Amino acid sequence: MQKEVYVINPEDNTGTVIRANVKKGTELKVGENGETIMVQKDIPYGHKIAVRDIKKGDTILKYGLSIGSAIEDISIGDHVHVHNTESNRGRGDRVAAEQKGGISHG
């Protein structure tokens, strides 16, 4: 069985789903050693999945780099996306708020 979740760096706590139509309850192969995880929610192809439990406030790691923070606890096998993460890149909403005087960097 081929790998179905692509993890780029061993430090990553997320991987990319590389199988179409992944439904809750599906078991996905993560590593070459036969490691699998159980999918907790439907996840579209190309989206991130938690390959380890992630606590609220923890850094989301992909590519061996921080791509954001968890805004709630995320269990292994959960979909990692905008509903449970806060990006640390491309925060256009913060730029707009700053221009209106809504965010302080105190």
Backbone as CSV, one residue per row, in Angstrom:
resi,resn,N_x,N_y,N_z,CA_x,CA_y,CA_z,C_x,C_y,C_z
1,MET,0.852,-1.192,0.000,0.000,0.000,0.000,0.888,1.243,0.000
2,GLN,0.591,2.151,-0.892,1.360,3.395,-1.002,0.982,4.375,0.090
3,LYS,1.929,5.242,0.404,1.706,6.320,1.353,0.551,7.191,0.842
4,GLU,-0.355,7.606,1.764,-1.526,8.420,1.394,-1.520,9.798,2.051
5,VAL,-0.575,9.993,2.961,-0.362,11.287,3.603,1.115,11.599,3.443
6,TYR,1.400,12.739,2.842,2.783,13.115,2.573,3.257,14.060,3.671
7,VAL,4.245,13.620,4.441,4.858,14.437,5.484,6.248,14.815,4.986
8,ILE,6.501,16.098,4.906,7.719,16.597,4.280,8.918,16.542,5.215
9,ASN,8.723,16.900,6.477,9.821,16.974,7.436,9.442,16.155,8.664
10,PRO,10.356,15.399,9.225,10.022,14.580,10.403,9.501,15.380,11.595
11,GLU,9.791,16.670,11.663,9.311,17.517,12.758,7.863,17.974,12.541
12,ASP,7.342,17.840,11.315,5.994,18.322,10.996,4.932,17.623,11.841
13,ASN,3.915,18.384,12.266,2.780,17.779,12.952,1.563,17.702,12.026
14,THR,1.776,18.073,10.757,0.746,17.938,9.730,1.341,17.255,8.504
15,GLY,0.448,16.672,7.722,0.840,16.107,6.444,-0.216,16.474,5.417
16,THR,0.081,16.248,4.157,-0.845,16.558,3.070,-1.513,15.276,2.608
17,VAL,-2.854,15.294,2.532,-3.611,14.135,2.064,-3.427,14.023,0.550
18,ILE,-2.913,12.885,0.095,-2.667,12.687,-1.338,-3.511,11.524,-1.865
19,ARG,-4.718,11.437,-1.332,-5.716,10.461,-1.789,-7.048,11.188,-1.883
20,ALA,-7.788,10.941,-2.941,-9.070,11.629,-3.150,-10.176,11.011,-2.303
21,ASN,-11.178,11.841,-2.014,-12.402,11.406,-1.342,-12.161,10.695,-0.014
22,VAL,-11.398,11.325,0.850,-11.101,10.743,2.154,-12.246,11.081,3.111
23,LYS,-12.884,10.063,3.610,-14.044,10.220,4.500,-13.677,9.867,5.934
24,LYS,-14.436,10.418,6.872,-14.283,10.101,8.283,-14.282,8.581,8.451
25,GLY,-13.354,8.083,9.274,-13.274,6.654,9.535,-12.314,5.900,8.631
26,THR,-11.795,6.576,7.601,-10.821,5.960,6.698,-9.472,5.872,7.397
27,GLU,-8.775,4.774,7.202,-7.421,4.645,7.719,-6.460,4.990,6.589
28,LEU,-5.540,5.929,6.859,-4.587,6.367,5.845,-3.172,5.966,6.229
29,LYS,-2.395,5.521,5.255,-0.991,5.186,5.477,-0.169,6.475,5.437
30,VAL,0.626,6.670,6.490,1.426,7.888,6.605,2.880,7.641,6.248
31,GLY,3.487,6.650,6.820,4.911,6.441,6.624,5.231,5.181,5.858
32,GLU,6.495,5.037,5.563,6.972,3.857,4.852,7.008,2.630,5.755
33,ASN,6.946,2.852,7.071,7.022,1.746,8.018,5.647,1.161,8.354
34,GLY,4.627,1.531,7.605,3.285,1.002,7.826,2.450,1.788,8.808
35,GLU,2.975,2.921,9.298,2.218,3.763,10.225,0.936,4.250,9.554
36,THR,-0.176,4.190,10.294,-1.456,4.671,9.768,-2.110,5.590,10.789
37,ILE,-3.035,6.415,10.293,-3.860,7.241,11.170,-5.302,7.120,10.710
38,MET,-6.225,7.282,11.656,-7.659,7.217,11.371,-8.172,8.637,11.142
39,VAL,-8.848,8.854,10.031,-9.380,10.167,9.677,-10.592,10.476,10.559
40,GLN,-10.586,11.660,11.195,-11.643,12.059,12.121,-12.784,12.834,11.456
41,LYS,-12.498,13.460,10.300,-13.496,14.230,9.541,-13.153,14.096,8.065
42,ASP,-14.128,14.262,7.182,-13.848,14.235,5.743,-12.772,15.275,5.428
43,ILE,-11.822,14.898,4.578,-10.722,15.806,4.227,-10.530,15.797,2.716
44,PRO,-10.593,16.964,2.078,-10.377,17.039,0.632,-8.926,16.740,0.251
45,TYR,-8.756,16.249,-0.957,-7.426,15.998,-1.509,-6.586,17.271,-1.427
46,GLY,-5.341,17.135,-0.999,-4.423,18.265,-0.941,-4.491,19.088,0.331
47,HIS,-5.438,18.768,1.214,-5.542,19.506,2.472,-4.672,18.856,3.543
48,LYS,-4.468,19.580,4.649,-3.631,19.097,5.738,-4.419,18.231,6.715
49,ILE,-3.706,17.254,7.288,-4.246,16.395,8.332,-3.231,16.385,9.475
50,ALA,-3.726,16.338,10.701,-2.832,16.263,11.859,-2.256,14.852,11.944
51,VAL,-0.944,14.767,11.986,-0.283,13.470,12.132,0.162,13.254,13.577
52,ARG,-0.046,14.266,14.420,0.166,14.198,15.865,-0.897,15.072,16.515
53,ASP,-1.192,14.825,17.772,-2.084,15.720,18.499,-1.425,17.090,18.604
54,ILE,-2.236,18.127,18.429,-1.764,19.514,18.483,-2.645,20.244,19.488
55,LYS,-2.037,20.856,20.469,-2.779,21.589,21.499,-3.026,23.029,21.065
56,LYS,-4.122,23.606,21.592,-4.439,25.011,21.331,-3.208,25.859,21.643
57,GLY,-2.826,26.725,20.716,-1.671,27.598,20.881,-0.379,27.019,20.326
58,ASP,-0.366,25.705,20.059,0.840,25.086,19.496,1.084,25.578,18.078
59,THR,2.334,25.525,17.672,2.726,25.884,16.316,2.338,24.770,15.357
60,ILE,1.754,25.142,14.222,1.454,24.199,13.142,2.703,24.129,12.271
61,LEU,3.231,22.929,12.099,4.457,22.750,11.325,4.191,21.979,10.041
62,LYS,4.668,22.543,8.939,4.636,21.904,7.620,5.897,22.370,6.902
63,TYR,6.522,21.510,6.151,7.785,21.819,5.472,8.917,22.061,6.476
64,GLY,8.722,21.647,7.739,9.703,21.935,8.767,9.652,23.376,9.244
65,LEU,8.604,24.097,8.850,8.459,25.514,9.180,7.126,25.779,9.862
66,SER,7.075,26.846,10.643,5.824,27.286,11.243,4.946,27.902,10.164
67,ILE,3.706,27.409,10.057,2.755,28.015,9.119,1.578,28.642,9.854
68,GLY,1.600,28.573,11.197,0.526,29.158,11.969,0.446,28.559,13.353
69,SER,-0.699,28.821,14.013,-0.946,28.326,15.364,-2.329,27.700,15.438
70,ALA,-2.460,26.729,16.311,-3.762,26.091,16.533,-4.628,27.009,17.385
71,ILE,-5.867,27.240,16.972,-6.786,28.063,17.767,-7.695,27.186,18.625
72,GLU,-7.531,25.875,18.509,-8.234,24.906,19.348,-7.400,23.626,19.341
73,ASP,-7.694,22.712,20.239,-7.016,21.422,20.216,-7.362,20.701,18.918
74,ILE,-6.366,20.078,18.321,-6.548,19.328,17.072,-6.021,17.920,17.321
75,SER,-6.880,16.934,17.136,-6.498,15.541,17.364,-5.869,14.937,16.128
76,ILE,-5.032,13.935,16.355,-4.451,13.199,15.237,-5.591,12.706,14.342
77,GLY,-5.427,12.905,13.038,-6.455,12.510,12.077,-7.464,13.587,11.741
78,ASP,-7.399,14.731,12.440,-8.320,15.844,12.151,-7.840,16.655,10.956
79,HIS,-8.799,17.259,10.270,-8.546,18.203,9.182,-7.918,19.451,9.800
80,VAL,-6.797,19.883,9.277,-6.123,21.103,9.739,-6.335,22.148,8.657
81,HIS,-7.126,23.170,8.984,-7.498,24.164,7.979,-7.898,25.458,8.696
82,VAL,-8.526,26.378,7.989,-8.841,27.709,8.517,-9.782,27.681,9.719
83,HIS,-10.537,26.616,9.914,-11.477,26.553,11.032,-10.796,26.274,12.367
84,ASN,-9.558,25.775,12.341,-8.889,25.453,13.599,-7.444,25.957,13.680
85,THR,-7.063,26.824,12.732,-5.722,27.395,12.739,-5.778,28.891,12.467
86,GLU,-4.704,29.537,12.878,-4.523,30.948,12.559,-3.183,31.046,11.846
87,SER,-3.211,31.526,10.634,-1.997,31.630,9.831,-1.083,32.711,10.382
88,ASN,0.220,32.507,10.221,1.150,33.572,10.588,1.730,34.228,9.341
89,ARG,1.093,33.978,8.220,1.506,34.583,6.945,0.273,35.108,6.220
90,GLY,0.445,36.174,5.495,-0.629,36.678,4.644,-1.873,37.088,5.400
91,ARG,-1.722,37.729,6.554,-2.873,38.114,7.355,-3.438,39.436,6.852
92,GLY,-4.129,39.398,5.727,-4.755,40.582,5.155,-5.771,41.204,6.080
93,ASP,-6.453,40.386,6.888,-7.433,40.933,7.825,-6.756,41.817,8.873
94,ARG,-5.555,41.455,9.281,-4.844,42.279,10.258,-4.358,43.578,9.641
95,VAL,-3.913,43.536,8.399,-3.475,44.754,7.718,-4.632,45.736,7.635
96,ALA,-5.810,45.256,7.246,-6.975,46.130,7.141,-7.340,46.710,8.500
97,ALA,-7.300,45.898,9.554,-7.623,46.381,10.899,-6.602,47.404,11.380
98,GLU,-5.330,47.158,11.077,-4.289,48.089,11.477,-4.477,49.440,10.800
99,GLN,-4.851,49.411,9.521,-5.065,50.655,8.782,-6.219,51.444,9.365
100,LYS,-7.180,50.734,9.987,-8.320,51.396,10.612,-8.059,51.695,12.092
101,GLY,-6.859,51.324,12.573,-6.524,51.562,13.961,-7.066,50.535,14.921
102,GLY,-7.433,49.352,14.414,-8.073,48.338,15.239,-7.163,47.375,15.953
103,ILE,-5.896,47.302,15.577,-4.986,46.350,16.229,-3.803,47.096,16.796
104,SER,-3.504,46.810,18.049,-2.356,47.412,18.710,-1.267,46.370,18.849
105,HIS,-0.033,46.778,18.630,1.103,45.866,18.768,1.832,46.104,20.080
106,GLY,1.155,46.768,21.042,1.686,47.152,22.335,2.524,46.181,22.952
